[in-house]
Amino acid sequence: MKDALIHYEFINSGTGYIIGYLSFAAGVDEKERAEQLEKKRTELAIFNKIYIELIYWQEKGHGVR
């Protein structure tokens, strides 16, 4: 059986649009997950040429975190 995945979506708070996704195996260490989420947020800010603080992530299917 495959490991369960936790899916995250990255949202531009200025527009409300989802601009990226990232998934992890459910067993990934919380510190590693936080580091990877922040790295992805930085990459999305650079790629989309927007201020990093406009981007937040949330677990897919859940409210704002």
C-alpha positions in Angstrom: 0.0 0.0 0.0 1.3 3.5 -0.8 2.0 6.0 1.9 -0.7 8.6 2.3 0.0 12.0 0.9 -0.6 15.4 2.3 -1.2 18.0 -0.3 -0.6 21.8 0.0 -1.6 24.6 -2.2 0.0 28.0 -2.4 -2.2 31.0 -2.8 -1.5 34.6 -3.9 -3.4 36.5 -1.3 -3.6 39.6 -3.6 -5.6 37.7 -6.2 -6.9 34.7 -4.3 -5.6 32.4 -7.0 -3.8 29.1 -6.4 -0.3 29.5 -7.9 1.3 26.2 -6.9 1.1 22.8 -5.2 3.4 20.6 -3.2 2.8 17.1 -1.8 4.5 15.1 1.0 4.3 11.6 2.3 2.4 11.7 5.6 5.4 10.5 7.5 7.7 13.4 6.5 9.3 15.2 9.5 7.5 18.5 10.4 10.7 20.5 10.3 11.6 19.1 6.8 8.0 19.8 5.6 8.2 23.4 6.8 11.6 24.0 5.2 10.3 22.6 1.8 7.1 24.7 2.0 9.1 27.8 2.6 11.5 26.9 -0.2 8.6 26.4 -2.6 7.0 29.7 -1.5 10.3 31.5 -2.3 10.5 29.9 -5.7 6.9 30.9 -6.5 7.6 34.5 -5.4 10.6 34.7 -7.7 8.9 33.0 -10.6 5.7 35.1 -10.4 7.6 38.3 -9.5 5.5 39.0 -6.5 6.3 39.9 -2.9 6.8 36.7 -0.9 4.5 37.9 1.9 1.6 37.8 -0.5 2.0 34.0 -0.8 0.6 31.6 1.9 0.1 27.9 1.9 -2.7 25.7 3.2 -3.4 22.1 3.3 -5.5 21.2 0.3 -9.2 20.8 1.4 -8.7 22.8 4.6 -9.0 26.5 5.4 -6.3 29.1 5.8 -3.3 28.1 8.0 
